[in-house]
Amino acid sequence: MHTAQVILKNSKPDVAALVTLASIAPQLVLAFGSVGALRDWAPTLGQLFRDAHVAGCSTAGEISNDGVDVDGLVVTALRFDASHVVQVSTELQGMDDSQAAGRRLAEGLVRQGLQAILVFGQGVQINGSAVLSGMTGVVGAGVPITGGLAGDGGAFVQTWVLDDLGASSTRLVCIGLYGEHVRFSHGSFGGWSPFGPARKVTRCDHNILYELDGESALAVYKRYLGEHAQGLPASGLLFPFAMLGQDHHELGLIRTILGVNEADGSLTLAGDIDADGYLKLMHASTDALVAGAETAAELAQTMHGAAGQGLALLVSCVGRKLVMGGRVDEEVEAVADVFGSGTTLAGFYSYGEISPLSAAADCKLHNQTMTITYLSEAL
């Protein structure tokens, strides 16, 4: 497998740089950038890479070999020596269409020879857990699915997904990776710490949380946040929920706040909630998050085996970026140190991360994690 990468700035249009990517004759081109950059460059990407599949999304920050940036576009080209890729897209008709949309994506992929799937979806008005439920219901638990949900710089208004048809605020896209030579591994870890008592979920509907311990979920949440409650829903990124099972055992899943409803006192979370479980608030420090990113990289590398030339796709939550502030590059540097110079880094800050919890586990929607997909070929 061969990779090449170009980092574009809106203020410095550079078609010539993109042409250099075309020289490796890629089959897959991944692009992650700001809303403006993705929409502006989408037609050019489609024209230059007509013989490749183009996929990606808008972000809350772009990740590349150079670290973390904003308001630009990171374009990474991949050429496989003995594998091939297939792209499937579908329109998302609203949050209630999430599971059906996941089924449509998976049904478009031929099952024979399918090794793994990358998926990118819009980041608002979507139930990421339901999308994954729809996909795994078709392809089964044996096919790993990784990827993430798009961002829009932290505005939570309108995100965009890129596919072979161009940029869209309503489509979802997945890439099927085929062939016995594909090497695909993943790792996901947070670094957040729970605090306060566990609260029983007493009323919810999929990803809408209405009550905790019989009280309005929004009222409980505001009470914990104190002065931070004035900044909702954005300030909710700093205080996600840990999901606990009926026995109070942590499930390894974190849920972040996408929206609040003052009228009915509910919270909209990025993924489904266990109706019989408990929730606990979390917080984190920069050092803990950087250590979590390093752990995710080590998990992916251990599963993968010996490091070589490949792609490490990093999808990290926008909430982590807010906590780390000016030190956000440190988590990318920690990942780079694990994989070494032979690995190309690409990715984005997201509104949801997609990965199995372990090699044998089903694919899940995560929040507030660093999720890493390591992709290469073994010939």
N, C-alpha and C positions, 0 to 999 in steps of 0.2 A: 504494500500500500504506500502511496506517495501523497504528501500533503504540501500545500502552499497557502500562505496567508497574506492578506493585504488589509491595512487599517485605513479607513477613509474618514475624512472630516468634511462636514457640510460646507465649511468655508473654503475648502481646497478640493474642488472636483478633480479627480484623477482617473480618467478612463484608461489611460495608458497602464496604470498599475494593475487594473483588473485584467487587461489583456495578457499580462504576464501569467496570470492564473490559468487562462485558457490554454497556455502552452503545454501544460501537463495533461491535457485532454481528460478533464475530470468527469466522473459519472455522477458525482454529488457535490453540490455547492451549498454550504451552510452560511447564512447571513443573519447577524444579530445587531440591532442598532436602535437608536431613538425612533420615535414615531415618525418624525419628519424625515430622517435619513432613510428609513426603510421604505417609506412611500416614494421618496424622490428617486431612489436608486433602483427600485423594483423593475421598471421597464428596461433599464440598461442591463440589469442582470439577466433578464429573460432573453434579450437579444444576443448578448455575448455568449451565453451558455445554453444554446438551443439543443445541444446534444447531451446535456446533463439535467438531472433533476435539481431544482432550486428549492430550498426550504429554510425556514427560520421564523423569527418573530421580533416584535418590538420589545424593548427592555426597560428596566430601571437602572441600567448600567451595563456596559459591555466588558467582557473578559477576553483577553488575548495574551499572546506571548509577552506583550509589553506591560501587562497588569490590568488595571481597571480604568475605564474611561467612560465619559458620558457624551451624548449628543453626536456621536459618530456612528460608523458602521464597520463591523469586523466581518470580513468575508474569508472563508476558509474552503479551499478546494480539495477534494479527495479523489484519487484515482486508485481503483482496486485492480490487482493483478489477476485474481482468479475468482472474484465474487461479483455479484451484481445487486442492484437496488431497484425497488419498485416504490412508486409514490401513489398514495390514495388521499383524496381530500373529500370533505363533506361540509355542507352548510349547517351551522348550528342555529336552530330556530328559536332558541331561548333556553333558559336554565332547565326547564322541564324536558327538553329534548336531549339532554346530555347523555343519558344511557343509550338511547337509540342512535345517537350520533356515533358513539363508541362502537356500537355493533356495525354500523355502516362502514366505518373505517376498516375494521377487521375483516368484514366480509369481502372487501375489495382486494385483500391480499391472498394470493395462492398459498395454501398451507404447506405444500410439499417443498422441502428445502429451506423453509423459513427458520432463520437462526435467532433473530432478535428484531425489535421494533423501536424506532425513535418516534416520538409524538410531540407536537407543539400545538398548543391551543390558546385561544384568547384567555385573558386573565380576569375578566369581569363578566357577570351574567353567565356563569358556568359552574357546574358541579363537577369538579375534577374527579372525585371518587366515583361518580356515576359513569363518567366517560370510561374509566378504567374497568369498571364492572362490566360494561357493555363489550369492551374489547376482549377481556379475558374469558368472557362467556362464549366467545367464538373460537379464539385461538388456543384456549386452555392455559393452565398455569405454567406449563413447561417452556413457554416462550417469554423471555424477559422483555419488559417494556420500560423504557426510560425516556426522559425528556423534561418538559416543563411548560408552565403557563406564562404567557406574555405579560409584560409590564408596560406602563406608560409614564415612567419617570416618577412614580409614586402618586399620580393624580387619581388613579382608580376610576377613570371615566371611560376611555375607549382604547383598546389595545388592537394590535394588528398581527396577522399571521401571513407569512410568505409561502407561496407554493408555485408550481409551474404556470398558474394562471395569473400570478401577480400578487399584490398585497390586498388583504381583505380584513375587515373587522368582524366578520361573521363565520369565516371558514376555520376548520381544523385540518391539520395535515399529519400524515404519518409516513414514515419511510421503513419499508421492509428490507432487511438485510438477508441475502441468500447465499448459500454455498458452504461447503464443508471446511473451507479455509478461514471463515470469519472467526475472529477471536473477540469476544465481547464480555466485558466484566463491569461491575458496578460497585459503588460504595456510597453510603449515606450516613451522615452523622450530624448532630446538632451542636451540643455544647451548652445548652440552656439548663438552668436549675429550677426545680419547682419550689414554690413557697406558699405558705398559708394552708388552710385546711382543704381537703378534698370535698367538692360539692356534688351532690347527686343530681344527675340529669332527670328532671321530673316531667319535662315536656319539650319535645323537639319534633321536627319534621325534616328528615334527611339532613341537610346542612343548615337548617334554621333552628336556632336555640331560643326557646321561649322562656323556660323556667329552670332555675337551679334551687334545689331544696324548697320547692313550692313557691319561690319568689321570682319576680321579674328578673330575667337574666341580665338585662341592661342595667337595672338598678344595682344588682350585686356587683357587676363589673365596674360601674362608676364609683361605687363605694371603695373598692380596692384601689382604683387608679387615683383617687383624690384629685389634685389639681391637674393631673394629666388627662382627666376625662374631658376637659375643655377642648382638647385637640382630636377627639374622636371623629371619624374612624381611623385617621392616620396614626394617632398615638397608640392604637391597639397593636401595631406592629412591634412595639417594644414589650408588650405583655401578652404573649400567646398563651394558649391552653395546652397542658399535657392531658392526653386521653388515658384514662384508667379503666380497667375492666370492673366487673361486678365485685371482684375480690380485692379491689384497690391496687392491683398490680398494674404497673405502667405497660402500655401496649407498644411503646416505641414510636408513637405518632404524636405530632404536634399540630394544632389547628390555630390558624391566625384569623383575625377579624377582617372581613371584607366590607361590612357595612352595618349600620345600626338603624333601628326603626323606633323612633320615639313614640309613635302612636300605639304600638302593641308591646313595646318593651323587649323586642327581640334583637338577637345578634345574628348576622349572616356570616357563617364561617366558610372557609375555602373548600372544605370537604365534609363528607358525612360524619355524623356523631353517633356514638353507641348509645342508643336510647335507654339501655339498662346500666350504663356505666357512670363514671364520675369524671369530673374535670378539675384541674388544679392549675393555678396561674404559674407563670414562669418568668424568669428574668435571666440576663447573662452579662458577662464582661467581655471585653475585646479579647483578652488572653484566652478565655475559655472557648470562644468561637474560633479563634485561630487554631487552637489545639483540636477542636472538632473537625475542622477542614483537613488537617493533617491526618486524622484518624480515617476520614472518608477516603482519602487518597491511598492510605495503606491498605484499607480493605479492598479497594478496586485492584491495586497492584498485586496483592497476595492471591486474589482469585485468578488474575490474568496470568501470572507466572513471570518469567523473565521480561524485563523492559526492553523495548526496541523502538523502531520508528512507528509511531501511531498517533492517534488523536485522543486527548483527554478532554471530554466535553463537561464543563463545569456549569452547574445550575445552582445558584445560591440565592437565598431569599432576600428580598429588599429589606426586610426587618433586620437582618444581620448587618446590612450595609449602613443602616441608620445608627445602630448601636456602635459600630466600629468607627464611623466618621472618617477622619483623615488617615486612619490606620487600616482602611479596608484592603489595601494592596497586600497586607501581611498574610491574609488567608490564601490569596492566590500564590504568593511566594512560597508559602508552606507546602502547597500542592506541587509546585514546580520542583522544589527540592526533593520530593519523594520520587517523582517520575524521571527526572534528569533531562538533559538537553535534547535527547532524541525524540521527545514527545512534543507535539504541537498542542498548545492550550487554546481553547475557544469556549465561549459560553456567554452567560448573561445572568443578571440579577432579575428574579422572577417573582410572580405572585403564587407560585406553587411548584414543587419539585416532584418528579415522578421517578420511582425506582422501587424494586423489591427491597425489603429490609435485609435479606440475606440471599445466598445462592439458591436456597430451596424454598424461599417464601414467595407468596403472591405479590404482584406489583401493587404498590400503594401510592396515594397522593400524600406528600409530606409538605409541611410548612416549616420555615425557620431552620432548614438544614442546608448543608453543602452536600449536593448530590453529584457524583462523578461517574461518568460512563467512559470506559477505556476501550478503544476500538482499534484493532489492527488485523493483519492477516498472518497466518502461519502456512508457509508454502513447503 
